[in-house]
Amino acid sequence: MKHHTVYAKTKPDAPAIIMVNSGEIITCHEYSYKVNQIAQYFKKIGLKEKDNIAVLLENCDIYMEIINAAFDAGLLITNISTHLKLDEAEYVINNCEAKLLITSERFSELAKQLYDCTPLVAHHLMLGATIDGYDSFEEIVAHYKGVPIDYNISGTFLLYSSGTTGRPKGIKWEVPDIPVGTMDPALEGMCALFQINDKSVYLSTQPLYHSAPAATALGVLQTGATVVIMEKFDAENALSAIEKYQVTHSQWVPTMFVRILKLHEKSRTKYNLSSLQCAIHAAAPCPVEVKDRMIEWWGPILFEFWGGTETSLVTFITSPEWLEHKGSVGRGFTATIHIMDENGNELPHGEPGVIYLEGGRDYSYLKEPEKTASDRNEKGWTNIGDIGYLDEEGYLYLTDRKSFMIISGGVNIYPQETEDILVMHPKVVDVAVIGVPNEEFGEEVKAVVQPVDMAEAGPELAEELIEYCKSRISTIKCPRSVDFMSELPRTPAGKLLKRLIKDNINPAAQMEK
């Protein structure tokens, strides 16, 4: 790895960032200059090492420049999900004690409300326009020279969990300080694993507020390669970008694969994807049929990993390995995996239980020592709430999130398996399977479906989907009822926000069935 100032001199006209929708290209020289300007601003307003800044932005080139500048200045940077409501965003900003908030005109209404309820924020900047209390990012930063600041220790992310089951939690990685110009060891290992080098062209398909896209994009830039950023994911635009920019590396979530596969065949086959060497995917389990079809189409270039914001990459699996162990997310790469029951006993191969990690990246939850302790057993092994099992060769298979498990008549049902079946139905865009009250069995299975055509939503389609499911898996795992929504709430990282779906289900109505 080299610092961005080196690439500004050795390859000044090479593209550092390309924006897909606008086609804007930021060269290595321009990128380094802007990073230096922003870092100078951070220093001028008195931000010190380990101070925190918060960023609430849509995908844009400036996002990566802010991140890089924060790392240069030794700051902690919190990327805020653009889907958070006022109380959630307020909580994150106050909890991390951010001293600076950078946002954009797109979020001006939320920014206006945040101004009065985030008293620790001393500086407010807005891109594109300004409102009361916010200075123009462009005008302020333009006053500073694009020369490097005095470097010391590198900054890092202070990111928050996606809040799929409750309030977001601040995640502190327990890592030693490293000097500016030295890549985080976990990030360096990931770049080496996926063979990212200074000739690579990386397509970033996801929101930069999410941990994996932001960290990977930063790692790519730190190796001197090019990052191609999608402002917003679109299945056909992604294929077009691969051809247009000769993309070599890319990162996806399974819902993106589903959308690409459901494109009309003419749209799927019109683009030359031969430049693509590595398609990384993670964030959520990938249905076996979906991954089978992607490997058949793209070749054995799919690389999957499993982990979390807390742990980063834990397991890893190549396409040839996966074809021998279909459904697996790989073997332990940075930690040893143990499968435990509720009493803390290690379970035999093939039996699902809570996944515990021995070793790997250490973390804690900001200002939540009890939650931090609850993630650990007496041996110090950690778990982040996922359930799975190991086969005899040590390959891990994810079953579901512990919090999503349905218990019906004393039987544990893992919704993921049912979701993987239903999402492949040609009339289904997306699906969530949840448990709802049942007087006799405690809970029963319900599917909440986003149909291709909302006009078809109704009893006939519901019955068709239930029978489709029954023809493929055990009846007890199949939905007894189906609701329809025009769009399911997912994080752009692909994680279902089941707590929001459950909030929209009327339990009383279920009990009357």
N, C-alpha and C positions, 0 to 999 in steps of 0.2 A: 504493500500500500504506500501511496505517496499523498502528500497534502494537495489540496485543490490549487494552491499557488504554484506548485510544480507543473501541473498539467496546463495551467494558464500560460506558462512559458514554453513548454515542450510541444504542445499541440493546441495553440491558442484558437485556431479556427475550427477545430473538431467540435461536433455537437455534444454538449453535456446533457441537455434536456430538449426533447421535442414534445410539443403538445399536439395530440391527435386531432382534436376538433378544429383548432385555429391554424394548425400547421406551423405555429411559431417555433423557431429554433433559437436556443440560447447556447452560445459557444462556450468553450471552457474558459476563455478569457473573460467573457461577460459574466459567467456564473461566479467565478472567483472574485471579480470586482464587486458584484452585488453582495456576496457573502461577507466580504471585508467591510463594506459600508454598514451593513446591518450589525456586524460585530462591534464596529466603532460606536455605533449608537448605543448598544447595550452597555458598553464601557462608560460612555459619557453620562448616562443617566444614573450611574452608580451601582449597577447590578454587579454582584460579587459571585465568586464560585459557590455553587450549590444553591444559589437563589433560583426561584422557579418562575417560569413564564408560561402562559396558557395561550393556545392558538385555536381559534374557531374559524376554519376556512374550508371552502370547497377546494377540489383538486386544482392546483395551478403551479406554475414554475416557482413562484415566490415561496410557496410552502417549503420546498426542499432547501431553498436559500436560507430561510429562517432557521430550519432545523440545523443545517450545517453551521450557521453563525452561532447558534446556541451551544453547539458542541465546541466550537473554537473558544468561546468565552467561558467554558466550564460550567454552564448553567444546566439546570434540570428543565426539561420541556415537556409539557403536558398537552397532547393533541386531543381536542374535545370532539366527540362525535357530533356530527351535524344533525343528528336525529334526536338529540336530547331536548327535553322540555325545560322551561325556565327553572323549576325547582331542582332538576337534575344537574343542569349546567352550573347553577349557583352553588350547589353542593360541591361539585368537583373543584371549581375555582377557589372556593373558600377552604376546602379541605387540604388542597395542595399549597395554600398560602401564596398564590401567584401574585407577583408584584407588577406584572405587565400583562395586558390582554391585547392580542392582535386578532382582529376579525375583518370582515368585509361588508360591503354594501348589501350583499345578499342577506345578511343576518342582522340588518340594522334594527328591526323591531325587537328582536331578542337582545341585541346589544344595548339598546336603550333601557330595557328593563334590568339588565345585569348591572348597569352602571350604579344603580342605587342600592344594590343588595350584595355587592362584593367590596366591602370597605378596605380590604388589604391591597387592592389593586391601585397602584399609584400612577400608572401610565396606561393610556388607552390609545390604540392606533386602529385606523380603519382603512382598508384598501378600496379604491374606486370612488368613494365619496366620503363625506363626513356628516356626523350628527352632533348634537350638543354633547360635550364631554369627550369627544374623540378627535384626535388630530389625524391629519392625512398621513398615512404611511409613506406614500410616494414623496411628498414634500419634505417630511422630516428626514428620511433616509438620504435624500438627494444632497443634503448639506454636508455629508461626510465623505471623506476621501476613501477611495477603494484600496487602501493599503492595509496590510495585516496588523492586527493588534498584537500585543505581547502575549505569547501563548504560555500556558502552564498545563493544568490537567484538563482532560477532555470532559465535556459535559455528557449527559446521557438522558434517556427518556425516563419520565415518571408517568407511566401510562395507567389507565383505569380499565378494569374489566368491563365487558360489554353490557353487564347488567341484565343478562337473559333471565335470571331468576330473582333479581332484587336490585338494591341500590349498588351502583358501581363502586368498586374498591380500588384504591390507589395501590399500585404494585411497585415495590422498591426492590431492585435487583441488588443483592449483597455481593458486589464485586469491588476489587481494589481500584484505586484511582490509577488511570493510565494517562500518559502524556498526550497532548494534541499531536496528531499525525500517526498515532497508533490505533489500529482498529480494535474494537471490542473483540475479545477472543472468540465469543460465540458467533459473532457476525463474520469474522475472518474464517472460521471453520466452515460456516455455511457457504461462503463464496468459493472456498476451495472444494467443497463437496460437490457443488454444481458446476465447477470448472468455469466460473465467471472470471474473465480477464479483461485487459484494456481494449480488446477488440470486440467485446460482447455488445449486443444491443438488447436491452431488457425492456419488455412490455409490462408496464404496471397497470393492471386492469381494475384495481380496487381503490377505495378511498384511502388517502394518505393519513387520515387520523387513526387508522388501524395499525396495530403493532407490526405485523409481518410485512405489509407493503411499504411502510415508512422505513423500517430498518433495512429491508432488502434494497430499496432504492438508494438509501444512503451508502450502503456497502458497495453497490455498483458504481456510484459516483466516486467513492474513495479508491476504487481500482482503476479509475480513468476511463470507464466505459460510458455508454450512452443510455439514458433512461427515457423511454417513450411513455408518456403519461396520458391515460384516457381520462378526460374530464368526468365522464360518466360512462359506465359500461353499456355497450350495445353489442350484441352477438356478432352481427355481420361487420360492424365497424372494427371489431377486434381482428377478425380474419383479414380484412382489408389492410389494417395497420401492419400485420405480420408481413404481408407481401410488399407493401409500399416501403417500409423501413428496413426490410431484410432482418427481421427480429430473430435473434438466436436463442434468447431465454425469455421466459414468461412465467407469470404466477396467476393461479386460478383458484376458484372454489367450485365444489361440485354443481351448485345451481347454475353456474355459468356453462359448464359442460352440457347440462340438460338443455339449456336455451340454445346452444350452438347446434346440438343434435336435432332439435325440433325445428330448425330453419328448413325452408324448402330446399330440396336436394340441389336445385340450380344455384342457390345462394351459397350452399356449403362447398360446392365443388368448383366454383369459378375462380378461386384464389390460389396462387402458388405459395404453398407453405413450406417449401423445401429448405428454406434457411433455418427453420426451427430445429434446434438441437436439444432443448430441454424445456419441458412444460412442468413446472412445479405446482403441486396442489396440496392444500391442507385446510385447516379451519373447521371442517365438518367431514364426517365419513362420506365416502363416495359409493353410491349404489353399484353393486358388482356389474350389472348389465350396462350401466353408463360407462364405467371404466373399460370394460371389455370392448365396447364400440369405439371409444376414443383411441385405444391402443391399436385396434384394427385399422382405424383411419389414419392416425398420425404416426404410427409405428411405435417401437419400444422406447419412447423418449419421455414418458410420464414418470415423474419422480414424486413420491408422496412422503410427507413427514407428518408426525403427530406431536403435539405439545400444547402449550398454552401461552398466554401473555406472561404468566408467572415463570414458566420453565423454559421458554423458547423451544428449539427443536429437541425432541427426546428420542423418537424412533425415525427410521428412514427405510424406504424400500424402492427398489428399481422396478421397471416394468417386467423384465424376465423373472425376477423373484416373485412378483405379485401374481404372474400367470401360474406359478407353482403353488401359491398360497392365496388364492383369490379371496378378497375381502379383508386381508391383513393390512395394517399400517406399518408393518416392519418390526424389526427387532430393536432392542434397546441400543442406542447409539451413544448417548451422553449420560445415561443412567441405567442401573439395573432395575428391571421391572418385577414387581411382586403383586400377586392377586390375593386379596385378603377378604375374609368374610366379616360380618358385623362384629364378631367377637375377637377380631385380630388374629385369626388363624389363617395360615397360608393355604390356599386352595390348590387342588391338583389340576393338571392340564385339562383344558376343555370346559372347566366350570367357571362361570362368570362371577366376578366380585369386584370390589373397589380396587382401582389401579393405584398402587403405591410405588414411589420412585426412591431408590437408594442412590444417593449421589446426584450429580447434575447441578444445574444452576440453582443457587439458594436465593430465596426471596422472603419478603415479609409484606404484610398489608399495612399501609400507612395509618398510624394512629389506631390500629385495631389488633392489639396483642392477643386478645382472646380468639379472634378469627384466625390469626396466624398460627396459634397453638393448636387450634382444632383441625388444621390441615396436616398435622404431624402425629405419628404414633410414638410409642415409648422408645422406639429405636431411632427416631429422628427422620424416618422416611416420610415423604410428603405425598399428598394426593390433592387433585384439583376437581374432584367430583365426578370423574368419568368411571364407567363400569366397562369391564372387558374380560377377556380370557386369553391365555397363552396356549398355543399348540405344543406338541412335543419337541419341536425344533426352536421354540422360544419366540415365535412370531406372535405379535399382539393383534387381537381382533377387538374392535370397539363395539360394545353392545348399546350403550346409550349414556346419557347423563343420569346420575343417581337421582337427581331431583325430578326427572321426567318419567321415572318408572311408574307403571300402573299396577296396582295390586287388586286383582279381581278374584273373589272367592279363594283367597290365599295363594293365588298363582301370580308370580312376577311376570309382567308383560313389558317388553322393551319396545317402545313405539317406533324406533328407527327402522326395524325390520319391515313393519307394515308401511311406513312412509316410503321406503325404497321400492316396494311393490307398486303402490298407487301412483307414484310420480311418473312411472313409465307408461301409464295409460294415455292413449293419444288425446283424450279430452281433458287432461289435467296439466296445468302449468306448475302448480306448487301444492303442497299438502303438509298439514301438521296433524299428528295423531296425539290425542290427549285423553286423560281419564276424567270421567264425569260421574257424579254420584249415582249409585244404584242401591235400592233398599235391601235387596237380597244378597248381592255380592260385594257391597261396599263401593266398588267402582266398575264402570264398564268403558269399553273403548269407543271413542268418537273420532271421526275424521273431519277435519275442517279443510275444505278444498277450494283452491283458486282454479276455476275452470277456464279452458281456452275461450269459451263463449259463455258469458254470464247469462245469456238468454236461455241456455240449456239447463241452467241450474234448477233442480226440482226433484220430486220423488223418483222419476224414471231414471235420471242419471245417478241418483243416490243408490238405487237398487242395483244398477249396472256396476257401479264401483264396488259395492259390497260383494256381489257375486264374483267379480273379477278377482278380488282379494281371496275369497274362499277357494277359488280354483288353484291357488298357488301356495297358500300357507294354512296352518291350523286355524280352524274356525274361531277358537278362543282369542286369537290375535287379531281377528278381523273386526272392523267397526260394526257396531250395532246400529249406528245412526251416522248421517253425514250432514254437515252444515256447509254453506257456501259463502265465500267472501270474494269481493272483487280483487283484493290483493292481500296477501299475508304479510304480517310485519316481520321482516328479517333485517338483521344488520347487513350492510353491504359486504361484510366478511362471510355472509352465508348462514349465520346462526339465527335460528328461529327464536323470536321473542314470545315464547309460549305463555309467559305471564300475561301479556297483553291479549293474546287469543283467549285465554281462560276468563279474563275480565269481561269479555264480550259474550260469554256463554251464560245463559240463565239457568243456574242450578235447579231452581224451583220447577222450571219447565221440564228438566230431565227427570225429576222425581215423579212427575205426573204421568210419564210415559207408561 
